[in-house]
Amino acid sequence: MALFNMENPLVLTFGILGNLVAFLVYLAPAPTFYRILKKKSTEGFQSVPYVVGLLSCMLWIYYATLKSNETLLITINSIGSFMEAIYIFIYISYAPKNAKILALELIMLLNVFGFGLILVLTHFLVKGSQRVHVLGWISVILSVSVYAAPLSIMKKVIQTKSVEFMPISLSFALLLNAVMWFFYGLLLKDFYITVPNIVGFIFGVLQIILYLIYKKCKVQEKLPSTIKPNIVISPEDNQNLEINITVNADEINGDSEERMVGLSN
């Protein structure tokens, strides 16, 4: 297998650019996991995206080893596998018991049993070029599901009219990543690399459109849902009137708080 495809310089160019952009995308969760390390808590984050991401990288490495001139596909997915494994290790280290068990079960189901089954079936039951086609379709389906993951975030943006949970930098990086790998696959005439990145491009454009629509929108603060006045009149001096008001501010700040308002009469 040739180390790099030198017949078409554009393939090498888009492959290298794709590696650089994809590396930045893999770095995107780093602040989240730094926060987990600092607080020693996963704070409700889920392990599913990282377990599925690891499986996707593993499949693309396997796919690339069956073809020639796919060194750049191997390099970035090797880096991706390493980084996803680190994220998963940190998650398991600080997740509560139930979340930790779920994460370990997912790893055994997808990354051990699932990948092992694909490896055995494609190696022994599928021969020649058909092996590449079968594995290619499996990789396409999984990659499309990974690209479709932001749908839940996009739904939240529409419902809340806030882009707080959809950083434009990550959306742009995902869009750029899809563009680079689309042209890489197109120039190599590799259908299985091209197709999922068309989906990635579409979702990337939709995310940026949503950002442009809602970036200036501010979530209107709701009025307090409950107000419980507690009026206390001093028997010694009825000229002083103190009113304690308890406000349930769950809808505003996410935490219940009490506010005291003192009035003098």
N, C-alpha and C positions, 0 to 999 in steps of 0.2 A: 504493500500500500504506500503510495507516494505521501510524503510528509505534508506538502501543500500543493494545491492546484495552481501551477504556474502558467497553464495554457491560457487562462483568462484572468488578467490582472484585476478585473472588476470583482471577480469571485473572491479573491484574496482580500481586496479592499473592504467589501461588505462583510466578509467573515470576521476580519479584525475589528471593524467598527461594531459589529454585532456583539462580539466578545466584550468590548469595553462598555457598551451600554448595558448589556445583560448583567455585567458585574456590578454596575451601579444599582440595578434593580434588585439584585440579590442582597445588596447592602442596605436596602430600604428598611427592613425590619430591625436593623441594629439598634436604633434608639429605643424601640419597644423592649428589646431584650436587655439593654442596659438598665432600663427602668425596672425590669423584673429582678435583675441582679441586685440593684440598689435597694429595692423594697423587700426583696426575698419573698415575692408573691407574684403569681401570674395574673391576679386581679381580673379574673373572668375571661382572659384571652383563651382562644381555642388552639388546639394542636393540629387540627385537620389540614389547614392550608400548607403547613410545613411537611407533614407526612406525605400528602399527595404530591407536593412539589418535589420531594426526594424521589418518589416513585417515578415521576415524569423524567427527572434527570437520569435515573438508572436505565430507563427504557431507551432514551435517546442515545446513551452511550452504547448500549447493546446494538441498537439500530446502526449507529455509525461504524461499529466494528465490522459489520457485514458488508459495508460498501467501501469503495475507494475514494480518496480525496476528501475525506470527511474529518480531517484532523481538528479543524477549528470547532466542529460540533462536539468533538470529544473533550477538548480543552475546557470550554465554558460549562459543559454539563458536569465535568469532574469537579470544577470549582463550585458549581451550584450544589452538587451532592455533599461536598465537604461543609459548606456554609449551612445548608439545611440540617445536616446532622448536628452541627454545633447548636443551632437554634432549638432543635428537639431535645438535646441533652440538657440545655439550660431550662427548658420548659419542664421536663420531667423532674429535674432537681428541686424545683420550687412549687410545683403544682400540688394542690390538695389531693388527698388519697384517691377520691373517685375520678378526678380528672387525670391523675397519673395512671391509674389502671386503664382508663379509656384510651389514653395515648399509647400505652404499651400494647393493648389489644389491636389498635389500628396498625401499629408497626408490624406486629406478627401477621395480621391478616393481609395487608397490602404489600409491604416491603419484603417480607420473608416468604410467606405462603404464595401470595399473588404473583410476585415477580418470579419466584422459583417455578411456579406452575407454567407461566408464560415461557420461561427459559427452556423447560423440559419439553413442552408441547411443540414449540417452534423448532427445537433442535432435532427431535426424533420423529415427529409426525409430518413436518413440512420440509420439503426438499428444495434445493436450488434457489432460484429467483423468487419463488413463491414465499419463501421465508421472509424475505425483505418486504414483500407486499403485505403479508399478514401483520408483521411487526410494525410496519409503517402505519397501517390503519389503527392499530391499538394505540400507538403513540399520538396519532392525530386526535382520536377521541378524547384521550386524557388531556392533551394540550388545550383543546377547545374548552373542556370543563374547567381547566385552570384559568384560562382567559375570561371565562364567564363568571368567575368567582366575584368580581366587583359588582355584579348585578344587585346584590343585597345592599351594597353601599349606595349605588345609584338610586335605588328605591328610597333609601333613608334620606338622601339629599332632596328628592322631590317632596317627600312627606314633611320634612322639617324646614325646607327652603333654606338650608344651611349647608355650606361646603366644608364645614369644620372637619368632617371625617373623610374627606376626599382631597388630599393635598394635590395641588396642580403640578408640583414637581414630579410626583410619582406617576400621575396620569400621563404627563408628557414623556417621561422616561419609558413607560410601557408602550406608548404610541411609537416612539422612535425605535424601540427595540423590535417591534413588529415590522416596521418599515425595513430595517436593516436585514432581518432574517427572511423577509418576503423576497427581497431582491437577490439575496444569497441563494435561496431555493430556486428562484426563477432562472437565474443564470446557470445554475447547475442542472436545470430541468428536473428538479426533485419535487414532485407533486406533494409528497408527505411533509416537506418542510414549508412549502408555500401556503397550503390550505389553512392550517391553524393560524398563521400570521395574518391572513386576510380577516379572520374573525377578530384577532387581536387588534388590528388596525381599526375595524369598525367600532369596537368597544372603546378604544382609546379616543377616537373622534367624539363619540357620544359623551364620554366623561368630560372632555374639554368643553363641549357645547353646554353641558349642564353647569359646569363651573362658571362659564361666561354669563349664563342666565341668572344664577343665584349668588354670584360673588358679592353683589351689593345689597343683597337682602339680609335684613337683620330679623332674628326671631323676636317677635313681640313678647314682652314679658306678660305673663298672665297675672290677674289680680289674685291676691291671697285667697285660698279656697276657704279658710276658716279664720274668723276673728273672734276671740274670746275675751271680752272686756272684764276686768276685775277692778271694781271701783272701791277704793278704801278711803274713808273720811275719818280724819283724826278727831276723836271726841274732845280733845283739849283745845283744838283750834280748827273750827270748821271752815276757816277761810282758806286752808290749804287742801287742795284736792289732788290726789294722786291716782292716776289711771294707769293700770298695767294692761297692755294689750299683747296677747300671744298670737303670733301669726304663723300659720303653716305655710312655709315657703318652699315646699318640695318641688312645686312646679317651676319655681324660678331658679333656685340655685342647686337643686338636687339634694340638699340637706335640710333637715328640719331645724329651725332656729327660732329663738324667742327675741322679740324686740320690746323694749320698755319705753313708753312715752310718758314723761312727767309734765303735768299741766298745773299751773298755779292760778288760783282764782282769788 
